[in-house]
Amino acid sequence: TEELQGQLEVLGRVLEEGLDHAPWLTFESLKKSAAFDDLVLPGHLQRAPIEPDRADFSVSAPNWLAKLLPGAADKHAERLSAADAAFSEAMGQHAAKCAARDVDVKKHKDEHEVKRLEHVELVSQHNAEVEEFVAKYRAGDPESVTSYCTLMLEASRYPDDFPQEFRVAYTPESKQLVWEHDLPRPSMVPSEGERNAVSTRA
């Protein structure tokens, strides 16, 4: 019985609830924002390659005992030369990695800019259409008036299983808006007999 009574109360408050919680759609809310997410590079491109450290290619000078060995100075010079060559090669590889990264970063930036410009263009077109729609609505264009009111009705709150079939018409001469909304099916509205039957079984 309480469930059926609650259902009747919900149906009785449809108009009141609709007015209290009406989704007042402003014309401005119909527009889209041109804001676009900033570019986020893939993880491997977010940092530049680490430059080789010359200290990692250093060669220790021979101690006093090693210097006494024949050819020690020449061997030390060879090691210094090899270290310099290895460092130069590492710097060359680093430069190549940086150049490749620059190419990839530029590619991502260019693609992001293309998408941003496309977004701005689409938003501009959409907002221009909204402005045109607003102008027609304020001029009393029947199609624009009914379209806006239909949006309002579609966004309204209804009880579960409540019909959402409606028709909207506007007469510019009289400035009257006519709204026809289907009522709930008879089976959705509890009858007195049903409530008594539930009460008796209880």
Disulfide bonds with the S-S distance in Angstrom:
none
